[in-house]
């Protein structure tokens, strides 16, 4: 009985997150109420408060469910940076692989694409959504810190000094891809995200002196 109850609770949680995803895409986060989500999921507001503290908590849970593969990939890359001898690839290749896998997931996985569309175009950081803003900033910081380590390692591997500090190079790369994703979300048919992203990254790495040519 306990196992079935736990499974039922998880099923309800998933229904709420599914409903939130679709409503946030259709009408934006600010215009979607918790009652709207409960009705769409076929539950009650009480069920929402059983699983989530508020809309921001629900939003963050929705993001975490979709971005878990990214977080696992970042954790693997961080371990490789901490102990380069455990990896059979260079820091530059790990960086390129991370970007390639992320762009492929956004391009081809519908749930991942939905939550990125919500995060980039459908949310306002108003008072009751400050926890979402904080999560966004924390995710950015984690990404920039990892890429800082990868770029610094790549420069050491090449015996070079980067033209800018690794922290600035990593932030510049983050801004580059943040802008790319935001524009692709506006019109996915306007360009091929994976191919464009790989060319942009390689051009950036050539400019930093970490790659000799563009594939």
Residue frames as a rotation matrix with the C-alpha (Angstrom) as fourth column:
UNK 1
0.565 0.825 0.000 0.00
0.825 -0.565 0.000 0.00
0.000 0.000 -1.000 0.00
UNK 2
0.437 -0.472 -0.766 2.82
0.188 -0.785 0.590 2.43
-0.880 -0.402 -0.254 0.92
UNK 3
-0.636 -0.717 0.285 4.52
0.404 0.005 0.915 1.83
-0.657 0.697 0.286 -2.40
UNK 4
-0.205 0.650 0.732 1.30
0.957 -0.024 0.290 2.51
0.206 0.760 -0.617 -4.31
UNK 5
0.734 0.471 -0.489 0.63
0.607 -0.778 0.161 5.69
-0.305 -0.415 -0.857 -2.31
UNK 6
-0.020 -0.842 -0.539 4.12
0.115 -0.537 0.836 6.96
-0.993 -0.046 0.108 -3.07
UNK 7
-0.732 -0.212 0.648 3.66
0.623 0.177 0.762 6.16
-0.277 0.961 0.002 -6.76
UNK 8
0.264 0.910 0.319 0.31
0.953 -0.297 0.058 7.97
0.148 0.289 -0.946 -6.79
UNK 9
0.617 -0.095 -0.781 1.88
0.330 -0.870 0.367 11.03
-0.714 -0.484 -0.506 -5.18
UNK 10
-0.498 -0.862 -0.100 4.64
0.176 -0.213 0.961 11.05
-0.849 0.461 0.258 -7.81
UNK 11
-0.468 0.411 0.782 2.05
0.883 0.180 0.433 10.70
0.037 0.893 -0.448 -10.58
UNK 12
0.651 0.731 -0.205 0.15
0.748 -0.664 0.006 13.71
-0.131 -0.157 -0.979 -9.21
UNK 13
0.231 -0.668 -0.708 3.35
0.120 -0.702 0.702 15.73
-0.966 -0.246 -0.082 -9.00
UNK 14
-0.734 -0.529 0.426 4.19
0.436 0.113 0.893 14.88
-0.521 0.841 0.148 -12.60
UNK 15
0.012 0.829 0.559 0.67
0.991 -0.086 0.106 15.89
0.136 0.553 -0.822 -13.74
UNK 16
0.735 0.238 -0.635 1.07
0.440 -0.880 0.179 19.25
-0.516 -0.411 -0.752 -12.04
UNK 17
-0.195 -0.894 -0.403 4.46
0.013 -0.413 0.911 19.85
-0.981 0.172 0.092 -13.65
UNK 18
-0.637 0.037 0.770 3.14
0.741 0.303 0.599 18.78
-0.211 0.952 -0.221 -17.06
UNK 19
0.428 0.888 0.167 0.17
0.903 -0.426 -0.046 21.14
0.030 0.170 -0.985 -16.74
UNK 20
0.529 -0.300 -0.794 2.41
0.196 -0.867 0.458 23.99
-0.826 -0.398 -0.400 -15.62
UNK 21
-0.568 -0.798 0.200 4.74
0.351 -0.016 0.936 23.52
-0.744 0.602 0.289 -18.60
UNK 22
-0.459 0.433 0.776 1.93
0.877 0.082 0.473 23.73
0.141 0.897 -0.418 -21.14
UNK 23
0.649 0.740 -0.174 0.12
0.760 -0.640 0.114 26.63
-0.027 -0.206 -0.978 -19.44
UNK 24
0.240 -0.647 -0.724 3.31
0.230 -0.687 0.690 28.65
-0.943 -0.332 -0.016 -18.97
UNK 25
-0.753 -0.509 0.417 4.10
0.488 -0.007 0.873 28.26
-0.442 0.861 0.253 -22.68
UNK 26
-0.219 0.774 0.594 0.55
0.930 -0.018 0.367 29.15
0.294 0.633 -0.716 -23.74
UNK 27
0.648 0.648 0.400 -0.10
0.484 -0.756 0.441 32.16
0.588 -0.092 -0.804 -21.51
UNK 28
-0.090 -0.776 0.624 3.08
-0.254 -0.588 -0.768 33.03
0.963 -0.228 -0.144 -19.64
UNK 29
-0.567 -0.236 -0.789 4.04
0.608 0.526 -0.595 32.49
0.556 -0.817 -0.155 -16.02
UNK 30
-0.990 0.143 -0.003 2.56
-0.105 -0.747 -0.657 35.68
-0.096 -0.650 0.754 -14.56
UNK 31
-0.370 0.912 -0.177 -0.86
-0.903 -0.307 0.300 35.08
0.219 0.271 0.937 -16.14
UNK 32
-0.047 0.316 -0.948 -1.05
-0.066 0.946 0.318 31.46
0.997 0.077 -0.024 -14.97
UNK 33
0.119 0.168 0.979 -2.47
-0.953 -0.256 0.160 30.92
0.277 -0.952 0.130 -11.50
UNK 34
-0.864 -0.395 0.311 -1.99
-0.486 0.815 -0.316 27.91
-0.129 -0.424 -0.896 -9.28
UNK 35
-0.067 0.919 0.389 -5.70
-0.309 0.351 -0.884 27.25
-0.949 -0.179 0.260 -9.65
UNK 36
0.489 0.166 -0.857 -5.28
-0.867 -0.017 -0.498 27.17
-0.097 0.986 0.136 -13.45
UNK 37
-0.474 -0.784 -0.400 -2.57
-0.786 0.582 -0.208 24.54
0.396 0.216 -0.892 -13.02
UNK 38
-0.744 0.247 0.621 -4.65
-0.336 0.665 -0.667 22.48
-0.577 -0.705 -0.412 -10.59
UNK 39
0.334 0.938 -0.093 -7.66
-0.508 0.097 -0.856 22.48
-0.794 0.333 0.509 -12.94
UNK 40
0.352 -0.258 -0.900 -5.55
-0.911 0.128 -0.392 21.54
0.217 0.958 -0.189 -15.97
UNK 41
-0.700 -0.696 -0.157 -3.95
-0.616 0.701 -0.360 18.70
0.361 -0.156 -0.920 -14.00
UNK 42
0.106 0.839 -0.534 -7.32
-0.162 0.545 0.823 17.46
0.981 -0.001 0.194 -12.72
UNK 43
-0.381 -0.282 -0.881 -6.32
0.804 0.369 -0.466 18.05
0.456 -0.886 0.086 -9.08
UNK 44
0.784 0.612 -0.104 -6.96
0.568 -0.638 0.521 20.66
0.253 -0.467 -0.847 -6.39
UNK 45
0.464 -0.614 0.638 -4.95
-0.419 -0.787 -0.452 23.61
0.780 -0.058 -0.623 -5.06
UNK 46
0.719 -0.163 0.676 -4.40
-0.630 0.258 0.732 21.52
-0.294 -0.952 0.082 -1.96
UNK 47
0.831 -0.427 0.356 -2.51
0.499 0.856 -0.137 19.00
-0.246 0.292 0.924 -4.08
UNK 48
0.530 -0.658 0.535 -0.24
0.207 -0.511 -0.834 21.78
0.822 0.553 -0.135 -5.33
UNK 49
0.366 -0.375 0.852 0.59
-0.787 -0.613 0.068 22.91
0.497 -0.696 -0.519 -1.80
UNK 50
0.915 -0.098 0.392 1.27
-0.148 0.821 0.552 19.33
-0.375 -0.563 0.736 -0.79
UNK 51
0.597 -0.681 0.425 4.08
0.800 0.548 -0.245 19.18
-0.066 0.486 0.871 -3.34
UNK 52
-0.256 -0.679 0.688 5.22
0.731 -0.602 -0.322 22.80
0.633 0.421 0.650 -3.72
UNK 53
-0.534 -0.014 -0.846 5.52
0.726 -0.521 -0.450 25.85
-0.434 -0.854 0.288 -1.47
UNK 54
0.197 0.539 -0.819 4.37
-0.102 -0.820 -0.564 28.34
-0.975 0.195 -0.106 -4.12
UNK 55
0.973 0.230 -0.018 4.50
-0.031 0.054 -0.998 29.09
-0.228 0.972 0.060 -7.84
UNK 56
0.395 -0.901 -0.181 8.23
-0.903 -0.344 -0.257 29.80
0.169 0.265 -0.949 -7.74
UNK 57
-0.274 -0.463 0.843 8.90
-0.647 0.737 0.195 26.43
-0.712 -0.492 -0.501 -6.10
UNK 58
0.524 0.539 0.660 6.77
0.174 0.691 -0.702 24.70
-0.834 0.482 0.268 -8.74
UNK 59
0.916 -0.215 -0.339 8.57
-0.400 -0.418 -0.816 26.62
0.033 0.883 -0.469 -11.51
UNK 60
0.014 -0.992 0.125 11.98
-0.997 -0.003 0.083 25.60
-0.082 -0.125 -0.989 -10.20
UNK 61
-0.126 0.017 0.992 10.90
-0.261 0.964 -0.049 21.96
-0.957 -0.265 -0.117 -9.92
UNK 62
0.865 0.468 0.182 9.72
0.091 0.211 -0.973 22.10
-0.494 0.858 0.140 -13.53
UNK 63
0.634 -0.702 -0.324 13.10
-0.742 -0.435 -0.510 23.49
0.217 0.564 -0.797 -14.60
UNK 64
-0.201 -0.765 0.611 15.06
-0.871 0.425 0.247 20.91
-0.449 -0.483 -0.752 -12.59
UNK 65
0.352 0.401 0.846 13.11
-0.034 0.909 -0.416 18.03
-0.935 0.118 0.334 -14.09
UNK 66
0.990 0.087 0.109 14.04
0.108 0.024 -0.994 19.14
-0.089 0.996 0.014 -17.60
UNK 67
0.584 -0.811 0.039 17.61
-0.656 -0.499 -0.565 20.28
0.478 0.305 -0.824 -16.93
UNK 68
0.723 -0.301 0.622 18.72
-0.375 0.585 0.719 17.25
-0.580 -0.753 0.310 -14.91
UNK 69
0.755 -0.489 0.437 20.64
0.651 0.640 -0.409 15.84
-0.079 0.594 0.801 -17.93
UNK 70
0.542 -0.570 0.617 22.54
-0.028 -0.746 -0.665 19.15
0.840 0.343 -0.420 -18.14
UNK 71
0.590 -0.283 0.756 23.36
-0.802 -0.321 0.504 19.04
0.100 -0.904 -0.416 -14.45
UNK 72
0.805 -0.303 0.509 24.63
0.102 0.917 0.385 15.46
-0.584 -0.258 0.770 -14.72
UNK 73
0.660 -0.568 0.492 26.78
0.638 0.078 -0.766 16.44
0.396 0.819 0.414 -17.70
UNK 74
0.515 -0.455 0.726 28.18
-0.422 -0.872 -0.247 19.44
0.746 -0.179 -0.642 -15.82
UNK 75
0.738 -0.216 0.639 28.97
-0.583 0.274 0.765 17.24
-0.341 -0.937 0.076 -12.81
UNK 76
0.766 -0.467 0.442 30.88
0.557 0.825 -0.094 14.80
-0.321 0.318 0.892 -15.04
UNK 77
0.531 -0.573 0.624 32.78
0.389 -0.489 -0.781 17.65
0.753 0.657 -0.037 -16.66
UNK 78
0.632 -0.268 0.727 33.60
-0.667 -0.665 0.335 19.15
0.394 -0.697 -0.599 -13.25
UNK 79
0.798 -0.350 0.490 35.05
-0.110 0.715 0.691 15.84
-0.592 -0.605 0.532 -12.09
UNK 80
0.643 -0.568 0.514 37.16
0.760 0.390 -0.519 15.65
0.095 0.725 0.683 -15.24
UNK 81
0.541 -0.438 0.718 38.48
-0.124 -0.886 -0.447 19.16
0.832 0.153 -0.533 -14.61
UNK 82
0.728 -0.220 0.649 39.34
-0.681 -0.121 0.723 18.25
-0.080 -0.968 -0.238 -11.02
UNK 83
0.075 -0.696 0.714 41.25
-0.208 0.689 0.694 15.17
-0.975 -0.201 -0.093 -12.19
UNK 84
0.320 0.069 -0.945 42.20
-0.905 -0.272 -0.327 15.51
-0.279 0.960 -0.024 -15.89
UNK 85
-0.722 -0.688 -0.077 43.93
-0.682 0.688 0.247 12.10
-0.117 0.231 -0.966 -15.82
UNK 86
-0.467 0.623 0.627 40.51
0.080 0.736 -0.672 10.42
-0.880 -0.264 -0.394 -15.62
UNK 87
0.619 0.726 -0.299 39.44
-0.184 -0.236 -0.954 11.78
-0.763 0.646 -0.012 -19.01
UNK 88
-0.023 -0.613 0.790 40.65
0.732 0.528 0.431 10.62
-0.681 0.588 0.437 -22.39
UNK 89
0.383 0.221 0.897 39.82
0.835 -0.499 -0.233 13.94
0.396 0.838 -0.376 -24.07
UNK 90
-0.721 -0.679 0.138 41.34
0.591 -0.707 -0.388 17.40
0.360 -0.198 0.912 -23.88
UNK 91
-0.533 0.504 -0.680 39.69
0.430 -0.531 -0.730 20.31
-0.729 -0.682 0.066 -22.09
UNK 92
-0.693 0.269 -0.669 38.80
-0.630 -0.677 0.381 21.89
-0.350 0.685 0.638 -25.44
UNK 93
-0.749 0.412 -0.519 37.12
-0.162 0.646 0.746 18.70
0.642 0.643 -0.418 -26.64
UNK 94
-0.627 0.550 -0.552 35.21
0.777 0.388 -0.495 18.35
-0.058 -0.739 -0.671 -23.36
UNK 95
-0.580 0.383 -0.719 34.00
-0.053 -0.898 -0.436 21.92
-0.813 -0.215 0.542 -23.74
UNK 96
-0.710 0.287 -0.643 32.93
-0.700 -0.180 0.691 21.34
0.082 0.941 0.329 -27.34
UNK 97
-0.755 0.430 -0.494 31.20
0.300 0.898 0.323 18.08
0.583 0.096 -0.807 -26.38
UNK 98
-0.647 0.522 -0.556 29.29
0.579 -0.140 -0.804 19.78
-0.497 -0.841 -0.212 -23.53
UNK 99
-0.533 0.422 -0.734 28.00
-0.513 -0.851 -0.117 22.48
-0.673 0.314 0.669 -25.85
UNK 100
-0.758 0.201 -0.621 27.15
-0.527 0.373 0.764 19.99
0.385 0.906 -0.176 -28.58
UNK 101
-0.758 0.475 -0.447 25.17
0.572 0.813 -0.108 17.74
0.312 -0.337 -0.888 -26.21
UNK 102
-0.573 0.542 -0.615 23.30
0.338 -0.527 -0.780 20.67
-0.747 -0.654 0.118 -24.72
UNK 103
-0.558 0.336 -0.759 22.29
-0.718 -0.654 0.238 22.10
-0.416 0.678 0.606 -28.09
UNK 104
-0.813 0.250 -0.526 21.20
-0.187 0.742 0.643 18.68
0.551 0.622 -0.556 -29.33
UNK 105
-0.707 0.563 -0.427 18.98
0.697 0.457 -0.552 18.18
-0.116 -0.689 -0.716 -26.28
UNK 106
-0.443 0.544 -0.713 17.33
-0.075 -0.815 -0.575 21.59
-0.893 -0.201 0.402 -26.69
UNK 107
-0.669 0.121 -0.734 16.85
-0.736 -0.245 0.631 21.00
-0.104 0.962 0.253 -30.42
UNK 108
-0.605 0.299 -0.738 15.30
-0.322 0.756 0.570 17.54
0.729 0.582 -0.361 -30.24
UNK 109
-0.703 0.376 -0.604 13.70
0.689 0.569 -0.449 17.07
0.175 -0.732 -0.659 -26.80
UNK 110
-0.068 0.778 0.625 10.27
0.409 -0.550 0.729 18.71
0.910 0.305 -0.280 -26.63
UNK 111
0.729 0.358 -0.583 10.21
0.661 -0.148 0.736 19.08
0.177 -0.922 -0.345 -22.84
UNK 112
-0.146 -0.869 -0.474 13.65
0.854 -0.352 0.383 20.66
-0.499 -0.349 0.793 -22.72
UNK 113
-0.705 -0.083 0.704 12.70
0.563 -0.669 0.485 23.05
0.430 0.739 0.519 -25.50
UNK 114
0.333 0.924 0.189 9.49
0.522 -0.348 0.779 24.02
0.786 -0.161 -0.598 -23.69
UNK 115
0.663 -0.048 -0.747 11.17
0.720 -0.234 0.653 24.86
-0.206 -0.971 -0.121 -20.41
UNK 116
-0.504 -0.858 -0.100 13.90
0.767 -0.497 0.405 26.85
-0.397 0.127 0.909 -22.13
UNK 117
-0.428 0.452 0.783 11.24
0.502 -0.602 0.622 28.80
0.752 0.659 0.031 -24.01
UNK 118
0.676 0.692 -0.254 9.48
0.565 -0.266 0.781 29.49
0.473 -0.671 -0.570 -20.71
UNK 119
0.336 -0.625 -0.704 12.73
0.813 -0.185 0.552 30.48
-0.475 -0.758 0.447 -18.99
UNK 120
-0.682 -0.713 0.161 13.79
0.681 -0.541 0.493 32.82
-0.265 0.446 0.855 -21.79
UNK 121
-0.860 0.339 0.381 10.51
0.061 -0.673 0.737 34.38
0.507 0.657 0.558 -22.94
UNK 122
-0.014 0.991 -0.136 7.64
0.205 0.136 0.969 33.56
0.979 -0.015 -0.205 -20.58
UNK 123
0.290 0.080 -0.954 8.77
0.936 0.186 0.300 34.52
0.202 -0.979 -0.021 -17.06
UNK 124
0.321 -0.179 0.930 8.97
-0.109 -0.982 -0.152 37.84
0.941 -0.053 -0.335 -15.24
UNK 125
-0.428 -0.564 -0.707 11.11
0.661 0.338 -0.670 38.20
0.616 -0.754 0.228 -12.13
UNK 126
0.120 0.580 0.806 8.42
-0.338 -0.739 0.582 39.91
0.934 -0.342 0.107 -10.07
UNK 127
-0.083 -0.232 0.969 8.25
-0.963 -0.232 -0.137 39.81
0.257 -0.945 -0.204 -6.28
UNK 128
0.534 0.392 0.749 6.82
-0.671 0.735 0.094 36.32
-0.514 -0.553 0.656 -5.88
UNK 129
0.977 -0.212 -0.009 9.29
0.151 0.728 -0.669 34.88
0.149 0.653 0.743 -8.39
UNK 130
0.529 -0.828 0.186 12.55
-0.845 -0.535 0.022 35.98
0.081 -0.169 -0.982 -6.78
UNK 131
0.259 -0.419 0.871 13.44
-0.341 0.803 0.488 32.35
-0.904 -0.423 0.065 -6.05
UNK 132
0.787 0.050 0.614 13.35
0.521 0.478 -0.707 31.73
-0.329 0.877 0.350 -9.81
UNK 133
0.840 -0.518 0.161 15.71
-0.338 -0.732 -0.592 34.65
0.425 0.443 -0.789 -10.40
UNK 134
0.324 -0.735 0.595 18.07
-0.861 0.032 0.508 33.29
-0.393 -0.677 -0.623 -7.76
UNK 135
0.442 -0.126 0.888 18.03
0.164 0.985 0.058 29.84
-0.882 0.120 0.456 -9.37
UNK 136
0.937 -0.079 0.340 18.74
0.329 -0.128 -0.936 31.37
0.117 0.989 -0.094 -12.78
UNK 137
0.627 -0.737 0.253 21.71
-0.714 -0.673 -0.192 33.28
0.312 -0.060 -0.948 -11.37
UNK 138
0.263 -0.523 0.811 23.03
-0.610 0.561 0.560 30.19
-0.748 -0.642 -0.171 -9.56
UNK 139
0.672 0.026 0.740 22.79
0.438 0.792 -0.425 28.10
-0.597 0.610 0.521 -12.75
UNK 140
0.908 -0.370 0.198 24.63
-0.040 -0.546 -0.837 30.81
0.418 0.752 -0.510 -14.68
UNK 141
0.447 -0.767 0.460 27.34
-0.892 -0.341 0.298 30.94
-0.072 -0.543 -0.836 -12.04
UNK 142
0.382 -0.270 0.884 27.81
-0.146 0.927 0.347 27.16
-0.912 -0.262 0.315 -12.10
UNK 143
0.831 -0.017 0.557 28.09
0.529 0.339 -0.778 27.17
-0.175 0.941 0.290 -15.90
UNK 144
0.799 -0.549 0.246 30.54
-0.346 -0.754 -0.559 30.08
0.492 0.362 -0.792 -15.98
UNK 145
0.390 -0.672 0.629 32.69
-0.811 0.073 0.581 28.54
-0.436 -0.737 -0.517 -13.22
UNK 146
0.499 -0.175 0.849 32.92
0.240 0.969 0.059 25.22
-0.833 0.174 0.525 -15.05
UNK 147
0.839 -0.152 0.522 33.76
0.517 -0.070 -0.853 26.85
0.167 0.986 0.020 -18.37
UNK 148
0.720 -0.642 0.263 36.34
-0.677 -0.734 0.060 29.05
0.154 -0.221 -0.963 -16.63
UNK 149
0.281 -0.606 0.744 38.07
-0.465 0.592 0.658 25.91
-0.839 -0.531 -0.116 -15.38
UNK 150
0.585 -0.011 0.811 37.86
0.567 0.720 -0.399 24.24
-0.580 0.693 0.427 -18.81
UNK 151
0.918 -0.238 0.317 39.25
0.113 -0.609 -0.785 27.28
0.380 0.757 -0.532 -20.62
UNK 152
0.536 -0.762 0.364 42.07
-0.831 -0.398 0.389 27.67
-0.151 -0.511 -0.846 -18.09
UNK 153
0.284 -0.400 0.871 42.92
-0.069 0.898 0.435 23.98
-0.956 -0.184 0.228 -18.45
UNK 154
0.795 0.060 0.603 42.81
0.573 0.249 -0.781 24.26
-0.197 0.967 0.163 -22.23
UNK 155
0.835 -0.525 0.163 45.25
-0.422 -0.802 -0.422 27.20
0.353 0.284 -0.892 -22.11
UNK 156
0.281 -0.750 0.599 47.60
-0.745 0.224 0.629 25.21
-0.605 -0.623 -0.495 -19.88
UNK 157
0.500 -0.038 0.865 47.36
0.330 0.932 -0.150 22.22
-0.800 0.361 0.479 -22.23
UNK 158
0.822 -0.114 0.559 48.33
0.534 -0.188 -0.824 24.47
0.199 0.975 -0.094 -25.14
UNK 159
-0.112 -0.901 -0.419 51.04
0.959 -0.209 0.193 26.28
-0.261 -0.380 0.887 -23.20
UNK 160
-0.380 0.071 0.922 49.33
0.537 -0.795 0.283 29.59
0.753 0.603 0.263 -23.95
UNK 161
-0.778 0.253 -0.575 48.07
0.375 -0.548 -0.748 32.63
-0.504 -0.797 0.332 -22.09
UNK 162
0.060 0.889 0.454 44.53
0.993 -0.008 -0.115 33.62
-0.099 0.458 -0.884 -22.99
UNK 163
-0.536 -0.267 0.801 44.08
0.506 -0.861 0.052 37.15
0.676 0.433 0.596 -24.40
UNK 164
0.005 0.551 0.834 41.59
-0.655 -0.628 0.419 37.83
0.755 -0.549 0.358 -21.58
UNK 165
-0.676 -0.223 0.702 41.26
-0.716 0.423 -0.555 36.29
-0.173 -0.878 -0.446 -18.10
UNK 166
-0.935 0.289 -0.203 39.53
0.198 0.905 0.377 32.88
0.293 0.313 -0.904 -18.14
UNK 167
-0.492 0.790 -0.365 36.63
0.565 -0.029 -0.825 34.26
-0.662 -0.612 -0.432 -16.10
UNK 168
-0.196 0.387 -0.901 35.94
-0.514 -0.823 -0.242 36.93
-0.835 0.416 0.360 -18.72
UNK 169
-0.799 -0.134 -0.587 36.32
-0.588 0.379 0.715 34.45
0.126 0.916 -0.381 -21.57
UNK 170
-0.855 0.505 -0.114 33.82
0.518 0.839 -0.169 32.10
0.010 -0.204 -0.979 -19.88
UNK 171
-0.245 0.794 -0.557 31.30
0.278 -0.493 -0.824 34.91
-0.929 -0.357 -0.100 -19.29
UNK 172
-0.410 0.039 -0.911 31.65
-0.760 -0.566 0.318 36.04
-0.504 0.823 0.262 -22.89
UNK 173
-0.939 0.051 -0.340 30.95
-0.169 0.795 0.583 32.51
0.300 0.605 -0.738 -24.07
UNK 174
-0.623 0.760 -0.185 27.90
0.648 0.369 -0.666 32.26
-0.438 -0.535 -0.723 -21.81
UNK 175
-0.165 0.558 -0.813 26.50
-0.212 -0.825 -0.524 35.53
-0.963 0.086 0.254 -23.16
UNK 176
-0.719 -0.182 -0.671 27.14
-0.683 0.009 0.730 34.36
-0.127 0.983 -0.131 -26.72
UNK 177
-0.893 0.354 -0.278 25.10
0.233 0.891 0.389 31.20
0.386 0.282 -0.878 -26.25
UNK 178
-0.491 0.755 -0.435 22.44
0.507 -0.158 -0.847 32.85
-0.708 -0.637 -0.305 -24.12
UNK 179
-0.274 0.343 -0.898 21.79
-0.592 -0.796 -0.124 35.25
-0.758 0.498 0.422 -27.00
UNK 180
-0.855 -0.077 -0.512 21.86
-0.476 0.507 0.718 32.42
0.204 0.859 -0.470 -29.53
UNK 181
-0.810 0.563 -0.162 19.23
0.586 0.777 -0.228 30.43
-0.003 -0.280 -0.960 -27.60
UNK 182
-0.335 0.722 -0.605 16.98
0.197 -0.574 -0.794 33.42
-0.921 -0.385 0.050 -27.05
UNK 183
-0.353 0.167 -0.920 16.96
-0.808 -0.551 0.210 34.26
-0.472 0.817 0.330 -30.75
UNK 184
-0.921 0.032 -0.388 16.49
-0.199 0.818 0.540 30.64
0.335 0.574 -0.747 -31.83
UNK 185
-0.698 0.698 -0.157 13.51
0.573 0.415 -0.707 30.31
-0.428 -0.583 -0.690 -29.48
UNK 186
-0.296 0.589 -0.752 11.87
-0.375 -0.796 -0.475 33.25
-0.878 0.141 0.457 -31.24
UNK 187
0.593 0.445 -0.671 12.01
-0.783 0.125 -0.610 31.40
-0.188 0.887 0.422 -34.57
UNK 188
0.187 -0.559 0.808 13.42
-0.243 0.771 0.589 27.84
-0.952 -0.306 0.008 -34.50
UNK 189
0.654 0.119 0.747 13.03
0.604 0.513 -0.610 27.51
-0.456 0.850 0.264 -38.26
UNK 190
0.945 -0.232 -0.230 15.31
-0.311 -0.857 -0.411 30.49
-0.102 0.460 -0.882 -38.96
UNK 191
0.059 -0.945 -0.322 18.54
-0.851 0.121 -0.511 28.55
0.522 0.304 -0.797 -38.41
UNK 192
0.573 0.051 -0.818 19.81
0.131 0.980 0.153 25.13
0.809 -0.195 0.555 -37.33
UNK 193
0.866 -0.119 0.485 20.75
-0.480 -0.470 0.741 25.48
0.139 -0.875 -0.464 -33.67
UNK 194
0.762 -0.592 0.263 23.31
0.295 0.678 0.673 22.68
-0.577 -0.436 0.691 -33.39
UNK 195
0.314 -0.658 0.685 25.28
0.935 0.087 -0.345 23.60
0.167 0.748 0.642 -36.51
UNK 196
0.509 -0.076 0.857 25.18
0.081 -0.987 -0.135 27.33
0.857 0.139 -0.497 -35.81
UNK 197
0.933 -0.116 0.342 26.15
-0.359 -0.203 0.911 26.84
-0.036 -0.972 -0.231 -32.18
UNK 198
0.622 -0.742 0.251 29.11
0.615 0.661 0.430 24.62
-0.485 -0.113 0.867 -33.04
UNK 199
0.227 -0.530 0.817 30.42
0.799 -0.379 -0.467 27.13
0.557 0.758 0.338 -35.60
UNK 200
0.680 0.081 0.729 30.02
-0.211 -0.930 0.301 29.99
0.702 -0.359 -0.615 -33.13
UNK 201
0.920 -0.351 0.177 31.87
-0.089 0.252 0.964 28.10
-0.382 -0.902 0.200 -30.41
UNK 202
0.418 -0.805 0.422 34.69
0.871 0.487 0.067 27.10
-0.259 0.339 0.904 -32.73
UNK 203
0.341 -0.248 0.907 35.04
0.462 -0.796 -0.391 30.69
0.819 0.552 -0.157 -33.98
UNK 204
0.857 0.034 0.515 35.23
-0.398 -0.592 0.701 31.87
0.328 -0.806 -0.493 -30.37
UNK 205
0.789 -0.579 0.207 37.86
0.225 0.585 0.779 29.27
-0.572 -0.568 0.592 -29.51
UNK 206
0.311 -0.675 0.669 39.92
0.906 -0.001 -0.422 30.22
0.286 0.738 0.611 -32.56
UNK 207
0.524 -0.039 0.851 39.79
0.002 -0.999 -0.046 33.83
0.852 0.026 -0.523 -31.36
UNK 208
0.879 -0.197 0.435 41.08
-0.460 -0.102 0.882 32.72
-0.130 -0.975 -0.181 -27.95
UNK 209
-0.006 -0.931 -0.364 43.90
-0.947 0.122 -0.297 30.79
0.321 0.343 -0.883 -29.62
UNK 210
-0.248 -0.041 0.968 42.63
-0.668 0.731 -0.140 27.43
-0.702 -0.681 -0.208 -28.35
UNK 211
0.437 0.384 0.813 41.60
0.366 0.750 -0.551 25.98
-0.822 0.538 0.187 -31.71
UNK 212
-0.589 -0.806 -0.063 43.55
0.233 -0.244 0.941 26.11
-0.774 0.540 0.331 -34.95
UNK 213
-0.931 0.311 -0.192 40.68
-0.287 -0.298 0.910 26.02
0.226 0.902 0.367 -37.42
UNK 214
-0.230 0.944 0.238 36.92
-0.789 -0.037 -0.613 25.64
-0.570 -0.329 0.753 -37.78
UNK 215
-0.713 0.002 0.701 35.61
0.212 0.954 0.213 22.21
-0.668 0.300 -0.680 -38.77
